[in-house]
Amino acid sequence: MQKAIVACGCFWQPEEKFRKIKGVTSTEVGYCGGNNLNVSYKEVCGGNTGHAEVVKLQFDENIISYKNIIKLFFEFHDATQIDGQGSNIGNNYRSEIFYLSTKQKEAAEKIKEEMNKKYNGKIVTRISKELNYCKAEDYHQKYLKKKGIL
């Protein structure tokens, strides 16, 4: 099993989308890319931790590749919007891929380059090494499913 961590706005909707993809074996929402190892939703929303809301995926690469996960990431949000998605505005809603290996970094950079060609250089997605990932509070896990929204 492989893992991937991506930030594409509020984590609820992308978590639901990724959860339904064949080959994705588990999803978890959390926070990544900030200064501290443990943070709360309230702290992240305050905008001072440096963390983004993320979806952490576990997937079977015999069924779906990391490259295809990243291609879906770009389909699931507007990677041209700086620090936000739709009405969710703030650095914690940014577009970012957190790589876990050199191989993932190279794949993410290649796909971002392809997307930049398609969108005339307007992709703002960051590509960064995973830093200080922590799981979000239990009430955020599978939130839309629990609420019957999707």
Residue frames as qw, qx, qy, qz and C-alpha x, y, z in Angstrom:
[[0.000, 0.888, 0.459, 0.000, 0.00, 0.00, 0.00],
 [0.394, 0.249, 0.006, 0.885, 1.09, 3.53, -0.78],
 [0.136, -0.749, -0.471, 0.446, 0.12, 6.85, 0.79],
 [0.269, 0.451, 0.245, 0.815, -0.50, 10.32, -0.60],
 [0.166, -0.644, -0.461, 0.588, -1.29, 13.64, 1.10],
 [0.212, 0.399, 0.409, 0.793, -3.01, 16.44, -0.80],
 [0.002, 0.514, 0.419, -0.748, -4.54, 19.80, 0.07],
 [0.059, 0.282, 0.595, 0.750, -7.35, 21.05, -2.15],
 [0.365, -0.458, -0.138, -0.799, -9.57, 23.35, -0.10],
 [0.642, -0.338, 0.398, -0.562, -11.87, 22.29, 2.70],
 [0.019, -0.318, 0.946, 0.063, -11.02, 18.65, 3.29],
 [0.599, 0.167, 0.624, -0.473, -14.58, 17.31, 3.54],
 [0.741, 0.543, 0.028, -0.394, -15.49, 17.19, -0.16],
 [0.442, 0.593, -0.663, -0.115, -12.18, 15.89, -1.58],
 [0.277, -0.258, 0.884, -0.275, -12.12, 13.21, 1.13],
 [0.706, 0.296, 0.484, -0.425, -15.52, 12.01, -0.05],
 [0.661, 0.645, -0.247, -0.295, -14.44, 12.04, -3.70],
 [0.215, 0.552, -0.805, 0.039, -11.21, 10.14, -3.08],
 [0.493, -0.148, 0.764, -0.388, -12.94, 7.64, -0.79],
 [0.785, 0.384, 0.311, -0.372, -15.07, 6.51, -3.74],
 [0.438, 0.680, -0.532, -0.251, -12.13, 5.91, -6.12],
 [0.997, 0.008, -0.074, -0.009, -11.38, 2.28, -6.93],
 [0.734, 0.302, -0.343, 0.503, -8.03, 1.36, -5.40],
 [0.092, -0.554, 0.378, -0.736, -8.21, 3.90, -2.57],
 [0.571, -0.207, -0.785, 0.119, -8.31, 1.73, 0.52],
 [0.377, -0.671, -0.503, 0.393, -8.66, 4.44, 3.19],
 [0.173, 0.673, 0.066, 0.717, -8.96, 8.18, 3.63],
 [0.482, -0.584, -0.430, 0.492, -8.29, 10.42, 6.58],
 [0.156, 0.877, 0.094, 0.445, -8.55, 14.19, 6.91],
 [0.674, -0.485, -0.179, 0.528, -5.92, 16.16, 8.75],
 [0.037, 0.990, -0.092, -0.099, -3.55, 19.08, 8.72],
 [0.845, -0.010, 0.177, 0.504, -0.10, 19.31, 7.14],
 [0.501, 0.579, 0.112, 0.634, 2.65, 21.75, 6.23],
 [0.244, -0.908, -0.030, -0.339, 2.71, 23.86, 9.36],
 [0.120, 0.691, -0.546, 0.459, 5.02, 24.67, 12.22],
 [0.455, -0.362, 0.655, -0.482, 3.70, 22.31, 14.92],
 [0.116, 0.058, -0.982, -0.135, 3.15, 18.58, 15.10],
 [0.075, -0.510, -0.848, 0.125, -0.22, 18.82, 16.86],
 [0.126, 0.002, -0.024, -0.992, -2.82, 21.45, 16.02],
 [0.302, 0.460, 0.752, -0.363, -6.57, 21.84, 16.29],
 [0.288, 0.626, 0.600, 0.407, -9.13, 22.86, 13.69],
 [0.137, -0.956, -0.234, 0.116, -9.62, 26.15, 15.51],
 [0.441, -0.636, 0.310, 0.552, -5.88, 26.87, 15.43],
 [0.456, 0.120, 0.641, 0.606, -5.59, 25.99, 11.73],
 [0.151, 0.781, 0.540, 0.275, -8.60, 28.16, 10.85],
 [0.294, -0.870, -0.081, 0.387, -6.96, 31.01, 12.79],
 [0.603, 0.784, -0.028, 0.147, -4.42, 31.13, 9.97],
 [0.109, -0.881, 0.447, -0.107, -1.24, 31.26, 12.03],
 [0.812, -0.321, 0.485, 0.035, -0.08, 27.62, 12.09],
 [0.116, 0.559, -0.669, -0.477, 0.95, 27.31, 8.43],
 [0.378, 0.072, 0.923, 0.006, -1.05, 24.10, 8.10],
 [0.442, 0.088, -0.458, -0.766, -3.35, 23.24, 5.21],
 [0.780, 0.036, 0.445, -0.439, -6.44, 21.07, 5.47],
 [0.216, 0.427, -0.809, -0.342, -5.46, 17.81, 3.76],
 [0.947, 0.009, 0.043, -0.319, -6.68, 14.39, 2.76],
 [0.166, -0.510, 0.842, 0.061, -4.34, 11.51, 3.49],
 [0.872, 0.221, -0.152, -0.410, -4.99, 8.52, 1.25],
 [0.448, -0.325, 0.825, 0.115, -3.88, 4.96, 1.33],
 [0.742, 0.480, -0.100, -0.457, -4.11, 3.24, -2.04],
 [0.813, -0.059, 0.549, 0.186, -3.22, 0.03, -3.81],
 [0.116, 0.675, -0.417, -0.597, -0.88, 0.95, -6.62],
 [0.247, 0.030, 0.918, 0.309, -1.74, -2.31, -8.38],
 [0.217, 0.676, 0.704, -0.025, -5.16, -0.74, -8.95],
 [0.171, 0.963, 0.151, 0.140, -4.43, 3.02, -9.13],
 [0.678, 0.192, -0.158, 0.692, -1.09, 4.76, -9.53],
 [0.309, -0.563, -0.239, 0.728, 0.21, 7.76, -7.62],
 [0.097, -0.042, 0.393, 0.913, 0.21, 9.66, -10.92],
 [0.232, -0.478, -0.691, -0.490, -3.51, 8.97, -11.34],
 [0.372, -0.657, -0.529, 0.389, -4.15, 10.07, -7.75],
 [0.235, -0.415, 0.024, 0.879, -2.45, 13.39, -8.57],
 [0.045, -0.193, -0.588, -0.784, -4.40, 13.75, -11.82],
 [0.317, -0.637, -0.691, -0.129, -7.62, 13.30, -9.82],
 [0.365, -0.534, -0.303, 0.700, -6.36, 15.86, -7.31],
 [0.081, -0.166, 0.261, 0.947, -6.22, 18.42, -10.13],
 [0.222, -0.372, -0.707, -0.559, -9.70, 17.43, -11.30],
 [0.397, -0.576, -0.696, 0.162, -11.21, 17.73, -7.82],
 [0.238, -0.793, -0.246, 0.504, -10.42, 21.43, -7.26],
 [0.395, 0.900, 0.046, 0.179, -9.45, 24.73, -8.89],
 [0.785, -0.256, 0.012, 0.564, -5.66, 24.69, -8.80],
 [0.355, 0.500, 0.133, 0.778, -5.53, 28.25, -10.18],
 [0.362, -0.839, -0.164, -0.372, -7.08, 29.86, -7.09],
 [0.359, 0.383, -0.568, 0.634, -4.54, 31.19, -4.59],
 [0.024, 0.052, -0.703, 0.709, -5.16, 30.41, -0.91],
 [0.516, 0.182, 0.433, -0.717, -8.69, 29.18, -1.18],
 [0.027, 0.184, 0.902, 0.390, -11.37, 27.21, -2.95],
 [0.182, -0.660, -0.621, -0.382, -14.62, 28.93, -3.82],
 [0.313, -0.832, -0.065, -0.453, -15.90, 30.76, -0.77],
 [0.824, -0.509, -0.032, 0.248, -13.37, 29.09, 1.54],
 [0.392, 0.810, -0.213, 0.380, -10.58, 31.66, 1.66],
 [0.509, -0.775, 0.366, -0.076, -7.34, 31.41, 3.59],
 [0.194, 0.619, -0.760, -0.050, -3.92, 29.80, 3.46],
 [0.461, -0.144, 0.837, -0.258, -5.30, 26.68, 5.17],
 [0.741, 0.459, 0.410, -0.268, -7.41, 26.07, 2.02],
 [0.145, 0.707, -0.524, -0.452, -4.48, 26.27, -0.40],
 [0.931, 0.332, -0.105, -0.113, -3.64, 23.84, -3.19],
 [0.072, -0.716, 0.692, -0.062, -0.64, 21.71, -2.25],
 [0.936, 0.080, -0.339, -0.042, 0.79, 18.25, -2.79],
 [0.423, -0.714, 0.537, -0.151, 2.82, 16.88, 0.11],
 [0.770, 0.356, -0.526, -0.069, 5.21, 14.26, -1.20],
 [0.816, -0.507, 0.255, -0.112, 6.49, 11.34, 0.84],
 [0.790, -0.146, 0.421, 0.422, 9.38, 10.32, -1.42],
 [0.105, -0.474, 0.441, 0.755, 11.57, 11.61, -4.22],
 [0.134, 0.212, 0.867, 0.430, 9.60, 9.47, -6.65],
 [0.044, 0.756, 0.638, -0.139, 6.34, 11.15, -5.58],
 [0.103, -0.735, 0.031, 0.670, 7.94, 14.60, -5.85],
 [0.136, -0.237, 0.660, 0.700, 9.10, 13.92, -9.41],
 [0.086, 0.440, 0.853, 0.267, 5.69, 12.56, -10.45],
 [0.026, -0.809, -0.469, 0.354, 3.86, 15.52, -8.89],
 [0.121, -0.617, 0.241, 0.739, 6.16, 18.02, -10.59],
 [0.137, 0.007, 0.784, 0.606, 5.67, 16.35, -13.97],
 [0.028, 0.616, 0.779, 0.117, 1.88, 16.36, -13.68],
 [0.091, -0.798, -0.245, 0.544, 1.85, 19.95, -12.43],
 [0.150, -0.391, 0.477, 0.773, 3.92, 20.93, -15.47],
 [0.079, 0.293, 0.840, 0.449, 1.38, 19.22, -17.75],
 [0.057, -0.764, -0.621, 0.166, -1.48, 21.02, -15.99],
 [0.167, -0.669, 0.026, 0.723, 0.34, 24.34, -16.26],
 [0.116, -0.067, 0.658, 0.741, 0.52, 23.89, -20.03],
 [0.038, -0.533, -0.814, -0.229, -3.20, 23.18, -20.13],
 [0.195, -0.864, -0.435, 0.160, -4.00, 26.23, -17.95],
 [0.380, 0.788, 0.002, 0.484, -1.49, 28.67, -19.49],
 [0.438, 0.285, -0.477, 0.706, 0.83, 28.78, -16.48],
 [0.383, -0.559, 0.034, -0.735, -1.89, 29.63, -13.95],
 [0.817, -0.319, -0.478, 0.038, -1.51, 26.61, -11.65],
 [0.144, -0.764, 0.365, -0.511, -0.62, 27.78, -8.12],
 [0.940, -0.306, -0.135, -0.059, -0.32, 24.35, -6.50],
 [0.140, -0.760, 0.619, -0.139, 2.67, 24.00, -4.21],
 [0.919, 0.059, -0.388, 0.041, 4.70, 20.80, -4.04],
 [0.179, -0.723, 0.515, -0.425, 6.34, 20.29, -0.66],
 [0.403, 0.105, -0.879, 0.231, 7.83, 17.57, 1.49],
 [0.598, -0.597, -0.502, -0.185, 5.36, 16.28, 4.09],
 [0.213, 0.301, -0.482, 0.794, 5.76, 18.30, 7.27],
 [0.155, -0.003, 0.618, -0.771, 4.01, 17.88, 10.61],
 [0.496, -0.239, -0.618, -0.562, 0.99, 15.91, 9.45],
 [0.151, 0.021, 0.803, -0.576, -1.60, 15.37, 12.16],
 [0.095, -0.426, -0.865, -0.247, -5.02, 13.75, 12.01],
 [0.280, -0.365, -0.057, -0.886, -8.02, 16.06, 12.29],
 [0.413, -0.098, 0.620, -0.660, -10.55, 15.67, 15.05],
 [0.245, 0.167, 0.955, 0.028, -12.87, 12.65, 14.87],
 [0.383, 0.645, 0.490, -0.444, -15.94, 14.74, 14.00],
 [0.278, 0.684, -0.353, -0.575, -14.23, 15.78, 10.73],
 [0.169, -0.209, 0.925, 0.267, -13.57, 12.20, 9.60],
 [0.024, 0.324, 0.879, 0.350, -16.01, 11.12, 6.85],
 [0.113, 0.287, 0.358, -0.881, -17.96, 14.26, 7.71],
 [0.459, 0.177, -0.305, -0.816, -20.16, 14.47, 4.61],
 [0.469, -0.071, -0.859, -0.191, -20.95, 10.76, 4.77],
 [0.164, -0.250, -0.771, 0.562, -21.93, 11.05, 8.45],
 [0.219, 0.355, 0.230, -0.879, -24.17, 14.01, 7.65],
 [0.515, 0.458, 0.724, 0.021, -25.72, 12.30, 4.62],
 [0.177, 0.771, -0.079, -0.607, -24.75, 15.24, 2.40],
 [0.382, 0.553, -0.607, -0.424, -23.03, 13.23, -0.34]]
